[in-house]
Amino acid sequence: VQQVIEQVLPRIVPTPEEEAELREVEKDLIARVDEAARVHDRRLYSRLLGSASRGTWLRYEKDLDVFIFFPEEYSKQEMESIVAQIASEVLVEPQKRYAEHPYLRGRFMGYEVELVPCYALRELKGIKSAVDRTPFHNDYVRSRVGGLENEVRLLKQFLRGISCYGAEARVEGFSGYLCELLVLRFGSFEQVLRSAATWKPGVVLGMGEVDEKRERRRFSSPLVFIDPVDERRNVAAALSLQKFSEFVYASKCFLRAPSMSFFFPPPRRVSRQEVAAMLAARGTVLLGLRFPAPGVVDDILYPQLRKAHRLLRRQLEVAGFRVLGGGVHAGRRCHLFFELLEATLPEAHLHLGPPVNSSHEERFLSMHSSELSKPFILNGRWAVFVRRRHLRAEELLRQFLTGELRSKGIPVHVAEGMQQSLEVVSGEECLDEEALESIAEYLSPLFPWEREQG
Amino acid sequence: VQQVIEQVLPRIVPTPEEEAELREVEKDLIARVDEAARVHDRRLYSRLLGSASRGTWLRYEKDLDVFIFFPEEYSKQEMESIVAQIASEVLVEPQKRYAEHPYLRGRFMGYEVELVPCYALRELKGIKSAVDRTPFHNDYVRSRVGGLENEVRLLKQFLRGISCYGAEARVEGFSGYLCELLVLRFGSFEQVLRSAATWKPGVVLGMGEVDEKRERRRFSSPLVFIDPVDERRNVAAALSLQKFSEFVYASKCFLRAPSMSFFFPPPRRVSRQEVAAMLAARGTVLLGLRFPAPGVVDDILYPQLRKAHRLLRRQLEVAGFRVLGGGVHAGRRCHLFFELLEATLPEAHLHLGPPVNSSHEERFLSMHSSELSKPFILNGRWAVFVRRRHLRAEELLRQFLTGELRSKGIPVHVAEGMQQSLEVVSGEECLDEEALESIAEYLSPLFPWEREQG
């Protein structure tokens, strides 16, 4: 383990020169922001928060998170418009982004900068949104992480390497703050992994003593880490069971056979032909939907794509098609794909009705007289062989996805994109260059550290 | 109702001449049997029991059930051998048959005769098998049925017409004794139907007061009729939910629109072409098994055929094939048939394994390395895409039905027949002349009274 760590560190720890440069830029940026802010209200001020401030950023990351603090009497709209003005003065190409609340993103001297408005609070009690908690997180970590910064960097890079880093919706993995807390809790990168290698869903952690049973009743996620600055909150709330399990297994594998490929896996390269061959060997039916990506951030888009995928899968299954799996991908276009056991179904469908001599009998009998069979009795219930509505899965999707999509449960931005232009394709036609890796990852998943060095 | 009854009665009530003839034959037969019996033991004697004795037989039935009474010290083997000797002296073409116990069947002056050994008992308490109960049933009905014989005949004929008459395994319907009790309980054929039209599964009846709740706990069949000669017994125990429901619905239909076709439905005539057309319209896959009928009575054969059918259906379903339904038929050969949604399945099958980090993890990972995919994590569990064992349903049945069949759960007489010679066929090949009506009845069931007059 130690040997691998020695190899990894130079790639993720900034040199003294790089660190000095960042501090230089930080000073400059804060000064500029403060200056622009005080024009609006002398009480406004800014601070660098996040990993750059805590000394836990990765060498190749050039991100600066600047929070602008407002007195509590400001409304969200006022804060938003002031921060937008500041950004337009200080940043290159400022863009408005939306998370829980709007913030501004742009560049400053080669760094990616986020300007986030929040309230200046003495105590955590008064917080109005998640961003107001960040300064408290920052203070908590900064005052304790000294000497462990590189351990945090190792954990972050390990998680990034195994595709588990980031609490955003696309990943549903580990946030930077969670990495910091894990290192503080266990003392080192290696100790975090040694612990993780033993985890099963339902782990409860905290900086002090925790009442496991009580916390497990309050939180249902696979990992619960009680926030030391706010014990009502689970820092790992965004972590999916999938990423939790991948981290646990990766930890075991790494400790058993440490290697650089956990930190820096080679990219997975698959050709269209390879994926087509996978498909052919499976004998299944691949159905794909493609539509232009709506202009919203991944944090909004991915949950909507997944919801649409679940909904359409359910439609296919209710119609009798068996869906083996599938996935979503967002690029220039959005891609939903489904692997089915069959493309078509036979006409005959057994439709079960009410019990014989029940109050619904008459209605059932009058409704089903001209089908594939007359109504008959099957073990005490009425039944009838009816003609199936949808014999072809592709046709079913096409038909379902016409008309008003919102009322059918398709989320708003997905519906927008689909209404703009929707393609329903099958087989090799689904193998769009952009979605190729996602499809390969679904058809034949491979842990990043097991990929072949190209 | 009355008008239809008037038309039905002449066809089911014997003329005075016919009745006189039967009594003549009865006297003769009993005398001959008694004579032959007393050679063995002077204490033996015989009685005519059953519907001929109770005056409730149907005009066209020429059945005589003669019970031979033995003192209790006789063993079953002794009784069996003595009855066999008596039969060989008295009957034409005597044949041994097996129900719960062996009995003899043969002809006598144009009548079908059954010679059944039983014990001469004063009280029901001492009974050793179901046949010992028959004399008590006989006494109970004979002493009460006077004047209602034709009502019983109407009910029997009605049940026969709607295919619900007979407690034997092939039918799972209403026994003659149950018909008699129902008429005694409700007073007339029509009153039985008026009651039946309101039944739902769980009806509890008896000749006197019954504790419904208590009886429903003791018996699970759709109709419970407490035997007036033995209150521990449910006379309707053999009645299936299917036949119960059919009778209930037929009763409603008859009372709403009385017609002769309930009593004397035309036969259902279907041609091979018609059934083939039904199949084609359904788009499904019909699979059939055929093998020589083993030489056992229907009461033994039908339950075994049904059990084999359930077992094979289960095999198909476990392998991923969806079975819409099917049926069995016993004729010169035995026929099992299955209607499937698909004849073939694709290679890829998702095989779910143990949870990540569970004790079975290592074993799963080592077992599944060279499949369609490597093992991967799916929501906290291990999973792998494997190659399906059976891609063709027909092949699966063929493969399953080779080698030792008993150990696979195929009942003994079915296994015998299959081992002699087994055909596995599909599509129109299943449409054997002998099984044609059963298959048509499955594909497009029709209530007998709704059949078209040919």
Interface residues (C-beta under 8 A of the other chain):
Chain A: T198 W199 K200 P201 P222 L241 Q242 F244 S245 E246 V248 Y249 K252 M278 A281 R282 G283 T284 V285 G320 L324 G325 E339 L341 E342 L345 P346 E347 A348 L350 P355 V356 N357 S358 L372 S373 K374 F376 I377 L378 N379 G380 F385 L391 L443 S444 P445 L446 F447 E450
Chain B: T198 W199 K200 P201 P222 L241 Q242 F244 S245 E246 V248 Y249 K252 M278 A281 R282 G283 T284 V285 G320 L324 G325 E339 L341 E342 L345 P346 E347 A348 L350 P355 V356 N357 S358 L372 S373 K374 F376 I377 L378 N379 G380 F385 L391 L443 S444 P445 L446 F447 E450
